Each structure stands twice: as C-alpha cells, then as structure tokens.
Amino acid sequence: KRAWKLYEREIDINNQPLYFLSKKEKKFWKRNFKTIVWDVQWAVYSIRKHKGYAILPQINLVSNIGFDNDGTIYKDKGNKNANIFAGIINFPLQHPPVIRTNDDYDFNIFKQNYYQSFLKRIMKKIKIL
C-alpha cells in the first residue's frame, strides 16, 4: 500500500534524473514511455526514481491467463508470457545474504521484452503487409 503512494499517473520521463542501464535503454524509454502500460511505468519510473528494488523469486508464482480474445491488453495465446507454469515456494524463505541489483539480468529483460533493433522493426512491418 505504501508503495502505491509513490505511483504517478502523469509522468514526464524526459525531465527526470533516472538511472538507465545504457544509452539504448534511455533512448527507448524516452521515446516509448507514454505508450507502455502501467506496470512497466511503475517498474521503470517509480521504482527507479525512489531507488527501490523489484524482487524476482526463483520460482514463478503467477500464471497469466488473460491472453485470449477476452484479454484487456494481450490477445495472443502464443505470447511467451501466456500460461507460464506457476510453482510452489518452500517455507521458510531463504533470503540472500546480500541485496543488490543485477544490471546484466535487467538489461537482458529489457532486450528480450521491449527493445527491437531497427532491422527487427523493419522485418515486423514487412510481415504485417
């Protein structure tokens, strides 16, 4: 609940001193930020602005089922994020000895899920035609 107090609906990312992993990432977000859905805005803007962390468990705990014609945003049942197996987490939790960011992992997530090279964008347009 306290974290939601930090969420801002109207954001001008161009006037914020945010940390980006590369010039490529910074350019992408400055160009595309307004078109991205709220959860990514939360991760890219609010968490970074307030120097927070996002935790990624070793086991996926959620299965996204809204990837069909009834879905709000995504309609593709073949999407790589559709129906991912949700596992069971064991207790007691084992916390890592050190809490830190993993910039390499974060940058790979960015490249896999958001960034498309100029060539990939051209190829995508050709397939649409």
N, C-alpha and C positions, 0 to 999 in steps of 0.2 A: 504494500500500500504506500509506504513512504517513497518508494522509487517512482511511482506514478506521478507524484507531485513534481518531479523533475521533467516530465514529458511536456514538450511544447508543440502545439498544433501548427503554428505558423513559424517556420524556421527559414532564416536566410543563411544558408550554409556558407555563402561567399564571404560573409563578414565575421566568421568565427575562427579563432586560432586553434583549429583541431589538428590532432596528430594523424597523419596518414602514413601508410607503410611504404609508399612510393609516389613518384610524380604521376605515374599512370593511374594509380588509385585516386589520387586527389583530383586529377582532371576528370576522371569518370564520374565521381560523386558530385562535383560542382556542376557538371553538365546534366546529370540524370536524377538528381536528388528529389526533385518535386514529383517525379513520375513513379517513385518507389512507394510501396505500401508501408503502413505504419510500423510494422515490426522491424523492418530494416532501418527505417528512420530512427527508431528507438536505439537499435544497436550501433549504428554509425554515428549518430549525433549525440543523443542524451548520455549514453554510457561514456563515450569519449570525452564529451565536454566536462563531465563531472569526475573524470579519472576513475571510472568504475571498472568492474570486471564482469564478464559473462562466463558462466560456468558451463562446461560441456562434459556431461557424465560419460564414462567409458561405455556405458550401456544405454542404448536409445530407450527412452521411457514413454514415447508418444508415437502413435501411428496416425498419420494424417489421412483421413478418409474422404475428404471433400474434393476429390479430383475426378469429377464427372460433370454431367450437364447441370447438376444441382449445386455445384461448387460456386462460391462467391467470386473468386479470383481465377483459380486454375480450373481448366476443363479437360485437361489431357490425362487420361488414365495411365498413359505410358510415361508420365513425368517421373524422373528418378527419385523424387521425394514422396511419391504416392505409395501408400500401404507399406511403409518400411516396418520391419518386424520390431515390435516393442518387447523388450526383455524385462527381466525381473532384477531388481537391485538387492544385493545382500546387505543385511544389517549385522552388526554395527558398521556404519560407514567408515571407510579408510581414507582419511584426509591426507593430502600430500604434505610432505614436510616443508615445502616452500610454495608460496602462491606467487605466480608470475605469468606474464603474457607469453604467448608463443607466436611471435611475429611471422615465422615461416608458415605455420599452420594457418594463421589468419589470412595471410596473403594467398595461399593456395585455395582457401574457401572463396575468397574474392574472385580469383581467376576462374574457378570451376563454375561458380554460380552467377556471376554478374558480368565480368569483363569479356568482351568479344573483340578480337583483333579486327582491323579494317577488312582483311580478307574474309574472315568469318561472316562479317556483316554483309558483305557483297554476295557471298555464297547463299546466305539466308534469303536475301532479296530475290536472287535468281530462282530459288526453289519455290518462292511464293508466286512468281509469274508463271 
